[in-house]
Amino acid sequence: MKVMITGYGRMGKLIEKTLTSAGDQVVARIDLDNSTMLETLEKVADVIMDFSNPSFTDQVIAYSSRTATPLLSGTTNMTALQHKALADLAECGGPEGHGVPVLWASNYSLGINLFMHLLPQVATALEDWDIEITETHHNKKVDAPSGTAKSLADAIDPEGNYKRVDGRSGNCGVRSKKEIGIHALRGGTVTGEHKVDFFGNDEVFEITHKAGSRQILVDGAIGAARKLILKRPGLYDMESLLFGA
Ligand SMILES: NC(=O)c1ccc[n+]([C@@H]2O[C@H](COP(=O)([O-])OP(=O)(O)OC[C@H]3O[C@@H](n4cnc5c(N)ncnc54)[C@H](O)[C@@H]3O)[C@@H](O)[C@H]2O)c1
C-alpha cells in the first residue's frame, strides 16, 4: 500500500514506522513546513492517512477531491461543517462529480470498535439492568469523562432515553432505572481503560477494554486503510467497515 501521511506528529510518525516495517510505502509526509505542496501535487498514494489538526482539514479534503485519493481521517475536533465536507467528498466531491472512499473515526482501536458493536446487543438483552460506565486515564488527562466513555454511552443509548450522571456525591437520592452513571478515575500512566457494568439481581455482567499504547490506534487505522482502498466511493465508519455487509 502506498500511503500519504498528513500530519507528521506522534500518530503520523508511528504510522510510518509501522507501515515501513510491514513493507508498505510512505510516499509523502505532509506537515506545516510543506503543506502548500498539496495545492499542486498529483495523485501519488493509494490512501491519505490524516492525523493532523482541524486547521489542516480543508486542504486535505481539497487534495483528496482533486486527485480522488481515498481519505482516512482520525483528526478530532473538526467542525460540523468539516464533517459535512467529508460526507460531500465521499458522495460526489471527486473529479467529474464522482465520490471518493472516505473514513473518519474518533478511535481506531479494534477492541473499542468491537466494544461499541456489542453494546447495543448486550443492552437489549439486559434490559432493566443498571448500567454504569467507568473510565481510567493517566494523571495528565485534563478532561472528563473521556470522549470514548461518552461514545460508549451513546452506543448503549443512541436516542438519549437515559439520563447521563457524571459521578455521584452528596444526597443524590437512589438511582433511577433510566440513568447511566459515568465515572472517571485518574492516576499514574494508564493509557486508557473503559468498563461498562450491567448490574442485575445477584449478578453482574461487565465488559472491559484496556489500551496499552497508541500502537493499537495505529494498527487499527492501518487495518482500516487496507479495507478502505478496496471500497467503492462513499462515507464509511468503523462499524460499517468492520462489521457491515
Ligand atoms: N482517531 C484516533 O484513533 C486518534 C488517535 C490518536 C490521535 N487522534 C487525533 O489525531 C490528531 C493528531 O494526533 P497526534 O497525537 O499525532 O498529534 P500531534 O500534535 O503529535 O501531531 C499533529 C501534527 O499535525 C501537524 N499540523 C497541525 N496543524 C497543521 C496544519 N495546519 N498543516 C499541516 N500540518 C499541521 C502538526 O505540526 C503535527 O506534526 C489529533 O486530532 C488527535 O486527537 C486520533
The ligand as a Gaussian input file, in Angstrom:
#p B3LYP/6-31G(d) Opt

LIG

0 1
 N       -8.914000       8.645000      15.750000
 C       -7.967000       8.148000      16.537000
 O       -7.929000       6.928000      16.838000
 C       -6.901000       9.076000      17.024000
 C       -5.808000       8.599000      17.753000
 C       -4.817000       9.496000      18.159000
 C       -4.926000      10.833000      17.823000
 N       -6.014000      11.265000      17.122000
 C       -6.120000      12.648000      16.672000
 O       -5.198000      12.813000      15.598000
 C       -4.691000      14.146000      15.593000
 C       -3.163000      14.127000      15.711000
 O       -2.804000      13.499000      16.911000
 P       -1.249000      13.415000      17.346000
 O       -1.266000      12.849000      18.711000
 O       -0.442000      12.777000      16.272000
 O       -0.908000      14.971000      17.431000
 P        0.474000      15.712000      17.160000
 O        0.287000      17.084000      17.711000
 O        1.613000      14.895000      17.647000
 O        0.572000      15.778000      15.555000
 C       -0.209000      16.635000      14.760000
 C        0.642000      17.045000      13.567000
 O       -0.176000      17.832000      12.695000
 C        0.596000      18.949000      12.262000
 N       -0.273000      20.078000      11.914000
 C       -1.044000      20.796000      12.740000
 N       -1.675000      21.781000      12.054000
 C       -1.269000      21.655000      10.766000
 C       -1.564000      22.380000       9.587000
 N       -2.407000      23.417000       9.605000
 N       -0.983000      21.997000       8.438000
 C       -0.133000      20.935000       8.406000
 N        0.190000      20.210000       9.499000
 C       -0.379000      20.564000      10.667000
 C        1.475000      19.295000      13.450000
 O        2.600000      20.065000      13.048000
 C        1.831000      17.921000      13.985000
 O        3.036000      17.423000      13.392000
 C       -5.411000      14.842000      16.742000
 O       -6.574000      15.451000      16.231000
 C       -5.768000      13.698000      17.677000
 O       -6.860000      13.978000      18.521000
 C       -6.982000      10.416000      16.725000

